[in-house]
């Protein structure tokens, strides 16, 4: 994983659905870069947050914050399907 741009791989990692090799790849990339460690920790906070349909109002704000840190458009982060 050369950059946190493989969003499908990160989604599989966060959901526990990636292979052992993919998990090792993501964890190696994370451990090698403190900025990625912080980004993944922020993403995990959002990933593990309650379903927005259940009344959690912080999810959109957290995704926007992560999108800003990652340098991606906030709309694309908010539209990201958790099942991907």
N, CA, C and O atoms as CSV, one atom per row, in Angstrom:
chain,resi,resn,atom,element,x,y,z
A,1,UNK,N,N,0.861,-1.175,0.000
A,1,UNK,CA,C,0.000,0.000,0.000
A,1,UNK,C,C,0.894,1.220,0.000
A,1,UNK,O,O,1.469,1.570,1.031
A,2,UNK,N,N,1.017,1.866,-1.133
A,2,UNK,CA,C,1.943,2.973,-1.272
A,2,UNK,C,C,1.397,4.275,-0.699
A,2,UNK,O,O,2.177,5.133,-0.286
A,3,UNK,N,N,0.115,4.440,-0.665
A,3,UNK,CA,C,-0.514,5.645,-0.129
A,3,UNK,C,C,-1.909,5.275,0.345
A,3,UNK,O,O,-2.461,4.254,-0.065
A,4,UNK,N,N,-2.484,6.115,1.220
A,4,UNK,CA,C,-3.840,5.781,1.664
A,4,UNK,C,C,-4.866,6.076,0.581
A,4,UNK,O,O,-5.936,6.616,0.861
A,5,UNK,N,N,-4.537,5.719,-0.662
A,5,UNK,CA,C,-5.441,5.987,-1.770
A,5,UNK,C,C,-6.198,4.736,-2.198
A,5,UNK,O,O,-7.119,4.826,-3.010
A,6,UNK,N,N,-5.839,3.593,-1.680
A,6,UNK,CA,C,-6.563,2.377,-2.004
A,6,UNK,C,C,-7.704,2.237,-1.016
A,6,UNK,O,O,-7.627,1.470,-0.056
A,7,UNK,N,N,-8.761,2.989,-1.266
A,7,UNK,CA,C,-9.878,3.081,-0.323
A,7,UNK,C,C,-10.618,1.756,-0.176
A,7,UNK,O,O,-11.125,1.452,0.904
A,8,UNK,N,N,-10.688,0.968,-1.237
A,8,UNK,CA,C,-11.352,-0.335,-1.144
A,8,UNK,C,C,-10.576,-1.252,-0.204
A,8,UNK,O,O,-11.173,-1.964,0.604
A,9,UNK,N,N,-9.241,-1.237,-0.309
A,9,UNK,CA,C,-8.416,-2.038,0.587
A,9,UNK,C,C,-8.580,-1.560,2.025
A,9,UNK,O,O,-8.702,-2.378,2.937
A,10,UNK,N,N,-8.584,-0.246,2.238
A,10,UNK,CA,C,-8.772,0.277,3.594
A,10,UNK,C,C,-10.142,-0.098,4.153
A,10,UNK,O,O,-10.278,-0.399,5.339
A,11,UNK,N,N,-11.150,-0.078,3.292
A,11,UNK,CA,C,-12.491,-0.472,3.748
A,11,UNK,C,C,-12.494,-1.938,4.172
A,11,UNK,O,O,-13.071,-2.291,5.200
A,12,UNK,N,N,-11.844,-2.790,3.373
A,12,UNK,CA,C,-11.767,-4.204,3.753
A,12,UNK,C,C,-10.975,-4.380,5.039
A,12,UNK,O,O,-11.325,-5.215,5.873
A,13,UNK,N,N,-9.911,-3.602,5.208
A,13,UNK,CA,C,-9.098,-3.674,6.423
A,13,UNK,C,C,-9.926,-3.263,7.643
A,13,UNK,O,O,-9.937,-3.965,8.654
A,14,UNK,N,N,-10.609,-2.139,7.545
A,14,UNK,CA,C,-11.397,-1.639,8.667
A,14,UNK,C,C,-12.564,-2.557,9.023
A,14,UNK,O,O,-12.982,-2.628,10.178
A,15,UNK,N,N,-13.082,-3.258,8.014
A,15,UNK,CA,C,-14.209,-4.149,8.278
A,15,UNK,C,C,-13.752,-5.568,8.622
A,15,UNK,O,O,-14.577,-6.435,8.909
A,16,UNK,N,N,-12.428,-5.804,8.591
A,16,UNK,CA,C,-11.898,-7.122,8.907
A,16,UNK,C,C,-12.111,-8.135,7.802
A,16,UNK,O,O,-12.135,-9.338,8.061
A,17,UNK,N,N,-12.265,-7.664,6.567
A,17,UNK,CA,C,-12.565,-8.545,5.446
A,17,UNK,C,C,-11.405,-8.734,4.478
A,17,UNK,O,O,-11.580,-9.368,3.438
A,18,UNK,N,N,-10.220,-8.201,4.788
A,18,UNK,CA,C,-9.100,-8.362,3.866
A,18,UNK,C,C,-8.351,-9.656,4.171
A,18,UNK,O,O,-8.479,-10.235,5.250
A,19,UNK,N,N,-7.579,-10.081,3.204
A,19,UNK,CA,C,-6.794,-11.299,3.372
A,19,UNK,C,C,-5.646,-11.023,4.348
A,19,UNK,O,O,-5.375,-9.873,4.693
A,20,UNK,N,N,-4.983,-12.086,4.783
A,20,UNK,CA,C,-3.839,-11.934,5.687
A,20,UNK,C,C,-2.738,-11.116,5.022
A,20,UNK,O,O,-2.092,-10.296,5.674
A,21,UNK,N,N,-2.524,-11.336,3.728
A,21,UNK,CA,C,-1.495,-10.578,2.999
A,21,UNK,C,C,-1.869,-9.097,2.919
A,21,UNK,O,O,-1.020,-8.227,3.113
A,22,UNK,N,N,-3.134,-8.816,2.634
A,22,UNK,CA,C,-3.585,-7.420,2.580
A,22,UNK,C,C,-3.470,-6.763,3.948
A,22,UNK,O,O,-3.045,-5.613,4.055
A,23,UNK,N,N,-3.847,-7.489,4.988
A,23,UNK,CA,C,-3.749,-6.945,6.336
A,23,UNK,C,C,-2.293,-6.605,6.667
A,23,UNK,O,O,-2.011,-5.544,7.223
A,24,UNK,N,N,-1.380,-7.502,6.326
A,24,UNK,CA,C,0.042,-7.259,6.575
A,24,UNK,C,C,0.524,-6.041,5.791
A,24,UNK,O,O,1.305,-5.239,6.303
A,25,UNK,N,N,0.056,-5.902,4.541
A,25,UNK,CA,C,0.440,-4.762,3.704
A,25,UNK,C,C,-0.030,-3.446,4.327
A,25,UNK,O,O,0.739,-2.489,4.416
A,26,UNK,N,N,-1.278,-3.402,4.752
A,26,UNK,CA,C,-1.827,-2.181,5.357
A,26,UNK,C,C,-1.100,-1.875,6.667
A,26,UNK,O,O,-0.718,-0.730,6.911
A,27,UNK,N,N,-0.910,-2.876,7.496
A,27,UNK,CA,C,-0.259,-2.652,8.788
A,27,UNK,C,C,1.194,-2.230,8.630
A,27,UNK,O,O,1.689,-1.441,9.434
A,28,UNK,N,N,1.894,-2.737,7.611
A,28,UNK,CA,C,3.265,-2.306,7.341
A,28,UNK,C,C,3.286,-0.839,6.924
A,28,UNK,O,O,4.136,-0.068,7.370
A,29,UNK,N,N,2.339,-0.461,6.060
A,29,UNK,CA,C,2.261,0.933,5.614
A,29,UNK,C,C,1.921,1.856,6.770
A,29,UNK,O,O,2.462,2.957,6.875
A,30,UNK,N,N,1.025,1.406,7.635
A,30,UNK,CA,C,0.621,2.215,8.786
A,30,UNK,C,C,1.793,2.388,9.750
A,30,UNK,O,O,2.068,3.498,10.205
A,31,UNK,N,N,2.473,1.305,10.054
A,31,UNK,CA,C,3.557,1.384,11.040
A,31,UNK,C,C,4.746,2.186,10.540
A,31,UNK,O,O,5.531,2.692,11.341
A,32,UNK,N,N,4.887,2.308,9.232
A,32,UNK,CA,C,6.008,3.046,8.656
A,32,UNK,C,C,5.775,4.551,8.583
A,32,UNK,O,O,6.700,5.300,8.268
A,33,UNK,N,N,4.564,5.004,8.865
A,33,UNK,CA,C,4.245,6.415,8.662
A,33,UNK,C,C,3.306,6.923,9.759
A,33,UNK,O,O,2.135,6.543,9.788
A,34,UNK,N,N,3.804,7.778,10.661
A,34,UNK,CA,C,2.958,8.308,11.736
A,34,UNK,C,C,1.709,9.034,11.229
A,34,UNK,O,O,0.665,8.998,11.882
A,35,UNK,N,N,1.808,9.685,10.081
A,35,UNK,CA,C,0.637,10.381,9.530
A,35,UNK,C,C,-0.441,9.367,9.151
A,35,UNK,O,O,-1.629,9.610,9.368
A,36,UNK,N,N,-0.027,8.227,8.585
A,36,UNK,CA,C,-0.993,7.182,8.237
A,36,UNK,C,C,-1.580,6.566,9.499
A,36,UNK,O,O,-2.759,6.212,9.523
A,37,UNK,N,N,-0.771,6.433,10.550
A,37,UNK,CA,C,-1.274,5.904,11.814
A,37,UNK,C,C,-2.416,6.770,12.313
A,37,UNK,O,O,-3.458,6.266,12.734
A,38,UNK,N,N,-2.209,8.082,12.263
A,38,UNK,CA,C,-3.244,9.013,12.725
A,38,UNK,C,C,-4.477,8.963,11.819
A,38,UNK,O,O,-5.611,8.978,12.298
A,39,UNK,N,N,-4.243,8.904,10.514
A,39,UNK,CA,C,-5.356,8.851,9.563
A,39,UNK,C,C,-6.191,7.596,9.781
A,39,UNK,O,O,-7.419,7.671,9.831
A,40,UNK,N,N,-5.539,6.444,9.911
A,40,UNK,CA,C,-6.268,5.194,10.094
A,40,UNK,C,C,-6.998,5.187,11.437
A,40,UNK,O,O,-8.112,4.671,11.534
A,41,UNK,N,N,-6.379,5.755,12.467
A,41,UNK,CA,C,-7.056,5.842,13.768
A,41,UNK,C,C,-8.320,6.693,13.646
A,41,UNK,O,O,-9.358,6.351,14.212
A,42,UNK,N,N,-8.232,7.796,12.908
A,42,UNK,CA,C,-9.410,8.646,12.689
A,42,UNK,C,C,-10.468,7.908,11.878
A,42,UNK,O,O,-11.661,7.993,12.172
A,43,UNK,N,N,-10.021,7.185,10.854
A,43,UNK,CA,C,-10.964,6.433,10.042
A,43,UNK,C,C,-11.647,5.343,10.870
A,43,UNK,O,O,-12.846,5.110,10.717
A,44,UNK,N,N,-10.899,4.681,11.738
A,44,UNK,CA,C,-11.484,3.625,12.578
A,44,UNK,C,C,-12.555,4.223,13.495
A,44,UNK,O,O,-13.586,3.595,13.734
A,45,UNK,N,N,-12.315,5.431,14.008
A,45,UNK,CA,C,-13.302,6.087,14.858
A,45,UNK,C,C,-14.622,6.265,14.115
A,45,UNK,O,O,-15.699,6.011,14.655
A,46,UNK,N,N,-14.513,6.707,12.868
A,46,UNK,CA,C,-15.720,6.896,12.060
A,46,UNK,C,C,-16.317,5.549,11.684
A,46,UNK,O,O,-17.530,5.358,11.764
A,47,UNK,N,N,-15.471,4.621,11.277
A,47,UNK,CA,C,-15.944,3.305,10.834
A,47,UNK,C,C,-16.742,2.613,11.933
A,47,UNK,O,O,-17.772,1.990,11.674
A,48,UNK,N,N,-16.247,2.731,13.172
A,48,UNK,CA,C,-16.886,2.056,14.296
A,48,UNK,C,C,-18.013,2.869,14.933
A,48,UNK,O,O,-18.656,2.416,15.881
A,49,UNK,N,N,-18.244,4.069,14.406
A,49,UNK,CA,C,-19.300,4.927,14.958
A,49,UNK,C,C,-20.667,4.293,14.713
A,49,UNK,O,O,-20.832,3.495,13.791
A,50,UNK,N,N,-21.635,4.651,15.536
A,50,UNK,CA,C,-23.000,4.133,15.325
A,50,UNK,C,C,-23.514,4.512,13.942
A,50,UNK,O,O,-23.082,5.501,13.350
A,51,UNK,N,N,-24.425,3.723,13.451
A,51,UNK,CA,C,-25.050,3.969,12.156
A,51,UNK,C,C,-25.683,5.357,12.154
A,51,UNK,O,O,-26.421,5.697,13.079
A,52,UNK,N,N,-25.403,6.178,11.112
A,52,UNK,CA,C,-25.988,7.525,11.061
A,52,UNK,C,C,-27.509,7.511,11.100
A,52,UNK,O,O,-28.122,8.479,11.550
A,53,UNK,N,N,-28.123,6.433,10.638
A,53,UNK,CA,C,-29.580,6.350,10.665
A,53,UNK,C,C,-30.103,6.227,12.090
A,53,UNK,O,O,-31.287,6.452,12.341
A,54,UNK,N,N,-29.223,5.869,13.024
A,54,UNK,CA,C,-29.657,5.709,14.408
A,54,UNK,C,C,-29.626,7.030,15.176
A,54,UNK,O,O,-29.936,7.067,16.366
A,55,UNK,N,N,-29.250,8.114,14.493
A,55,UNK,CA,C,-29.294,9.417,15.131
A,55,UNK,C,C,-27.940,10.002,15.467
A,55,UNK,O,O,-27.884,11.060,16.094
A,56,UNK,N,N,-26.849,9.369,15.083
A,56,UNK,CA,C,-25.521,9.917,15.341
A,56,UNK,C,C,-25.282,11.091,14.403
A,56,UNK,O,O,-25.295,10.918,13.184
A,57,UNK,N,N,-25.066,12.282,14.953
A,57,UNK,CA,C,-24.864,13.463,14.123
A,57,UNK,C,C,-23.387,13.756,13.893
A,57,UNK,O,O,-23.059,14.640,13.101
A,58,UNK,N,N,-22.489,13.041,14.562
A,58,UNK,CA,C,-21.063,13.305,14.429
A,58,UNK,C,C,-20.427,12.617,13.227
A,58,UNK,O,O,-19.314,12.977,12.844
A,59,UNK,N,N,-21.086,11.655,12.630
A,59,UNK,CA,C,-20.480,10.889,11.557
A,59,UNK,C,C,-20.095,11.757,10.377
A,59,UNK,O,O,-18.976,11.644,9.877
A,60,UNK,N,N,-20.991,12.623,9.915
A,60,UNK,CA,C,-20.674,13.488,8.786
A,60,UNK,C,C,-19.522,14.425,9.112
A,60,UNK,O,O,-18.646,14.651,8.277
A,61,UNK,N,N,-19.521,14.968,10.313
A,61,UNK,CA,C,-18.444,15.867,10.720
A,61,UNK,C,C,-17.109,15.129,10.747
A,61,UNK,O,O,-16.096,15.660,10.293
A,62,UNK,N,N,-17.106,13.911,11.275
A,62,UNK,CA,C,-15.871,13.139,11.342
A,62,UNK,C,C,-15.367,12.773,9.949
A,62,UNK,O,O,-14.168,12.856,9.685
A,63,UNK,N,N,-16.280,12.364,9.046
A,63,UNK,CA,C,-15.852,12.046,7.681
A,63,UNK,C,C,-15.262,13.285,7.011
A,63,UNK,O,O,-14.260,13.185,6.305
A,64,UNK,N,N,-15.870,14.449,7.224
A,64,UNK,CA,C,-15.354,15.676,6.627
A,64,UNK,C,C,-13.962,15.993,7.157
A,64,UNK,O,O,-13.089,16.422,6.403
A,65,UNK,N,N,-13.758,15.782,8.447
A,65,UNK,CA,C,-12.443,16.021,9.050
A,65,UNK,C,C,-11.398,15.080,8.452
A,65,UNK,O,O,-10.293,15.506,8.113
A,66,UNK,N,N,-11.749,13.812,8.326
A,66,UNK,CA,C,-10.818,12.836,7.754
A,66,UNK,C,C,-10.537,13.163,6.292
A,66,UNK,O,O,-9.390,13.092,5.849
A,67,UNK,N,N,-11.570,13.518,5.548
A,67,UNK,CA,C,-11.389,13.859,4.139
A,67,UNK,C,C,-10.431,15.034,3.998
A,67,UNK,O,O,-9.576,15.036,3.112
A,68,UNK,N,N,-10.567,16.028,4.863
A,68,UNK,CA,C,-9.658,17.163,4.822
A,68,UNK,C,C,-8.228,16.757,5.098
A,68,UNK,O,O,-7.308,17.215,4.420
A,69,UNK,N,N,-8.033,15.910,6.076
A,69,UNK,CA,C,-6.682,15.442,6.413
A,69,UNK,C,C,-6.089,14.588,5.304
A,69,UNK,O,O,-4.884,14.632,5.056
A,70,UNK,N,N,-6.937,13.811,4.636
A,70,UNK,CA,C,-6.464,12.915,3.582
A,70,UNK,C,C,-6.335,13.627,2.244
A,70,UNK,O,O,-5.772,13.072,1.301
A,71,UNK,N,N,-6.847,14.848,2.150
A,71,UNK,CA,C,-6.761,15.598,0.910
A,71,UNK,C,C,-7.729,15.120,-0.162
A,71,UNK,O,O,-7.449,15.233,-1.356
A,72,UNK,N,N,-8.877,14.582,0.271
A,72,UNK,CA,C,-9.890,14.147,-0.689
A,72,UNK,C,C,-11.133,14.995,-0.503
A,72,UNK,O,O,-11.294,15.665,0.517
A,73,UNK,N,N,-11.996,14.963,-1.481
A,73,UNK,CA,C,-13.239,15.733,-1.404
A,73,UNK,C,C,-14.133,15.136,-0.331
A,73,UNK,O,O,-14.338,13.922,-0.288
A,74,UNK,N,N,-14.659,15.980,0.525
A,74,UNK,CA,C,-15.509,15.520,1.620
A,74,UNK,C,C,-16.719,14.757,1.108
A,74,UNK,O,O,-17.155,13.803,1.751
A,75,UNK,N,N,-17.266,15.147,-0.018
A,75,UNK,CA,C,-18.418,14.455,-0.572
A,75,UNK,C,C,-18.114,13.012,-0.916
A,75,UNK,O,O,-18.954,12.133,-0.721
A,76,UNK,N,N,-16.906,12.758,-1.432
A,76,UNK,CA,C,-16.574,11.385,-1.791
A,76,UNK,C,C,-16.360,10.533,-0.561
A,76,UNK,O,O,-16.641,9.334,-0.591
A,77,UNK,N,N,-15.874,11.112,0.514
A,77,UNK,CA,C,-15.703,10.349,1.773
A,77,UNK,C,C,-17.069,10.048,2.387
A,77,UNK,O,O,-17.310,8.942,2.869
A,78,UNK,N,N,-17.954,11.032,2.366
A,78,UNK,CA,C,-19.273,10.830,2.958
A,78,UNK,C,C,-20.082,9.826,2.160
A,78,UNK,O,O,-20.914,9.112,2.719
A,79,UNK,N,N,-19.845,9.767,0.865
A,79,UNK,CA,C,-20.608,8.858,0.005
A,79,UNK,C,C,-20.034,7.455,-0.019
A,79,UNK,O,O,-20.636,6.549,-0.595
A,80,UNK,N,N,-18.885,7.266,0.594
A,80,UNK,CA,C,-18.229,5.962,0.585
A,80,UNK,C,C,-19.124,4.914,1.222
A,80,UNK,O,O,-19.612,5.094,2.338
A,81,UNK,N,N,-19.334,3.826,0.509
A,81,UNK,CA,C,-20.185,2.755,1.009
A,81,UNK,C,C,-19.377,1.878,1.950
A,81,UNK,O,O,-18.346,1.338,1.549
A,82,UNK,N,N,-19.819,1.725,3.188
A,82,UNK,CA,C,-19.087,0.950,4.171
A,82,UNK,C,C,-18.929,-0.512,3.772
A,82,UNK,O,O,-18.052,-1.197,4.297
A,83,UNK,N,N,-19.743,-0.995,2.872
A,83,UNK,CA,C,-19.670,-2.384,2.476
A,83,UNK,C,C,-18.672,-2.668,1.365
A,83,UNK,O,O,-18.529,-3.819,0.954
A,84,UNK,N,N,-17.985,-1.659,0.873
A,84,UNK,CA,C,-17.057,-1.842,-0.247
A,84,UNK,C,C,-15.754,-2.395,0.258
A,84,UNK,O,O,-14.834,-2.622,-0.528
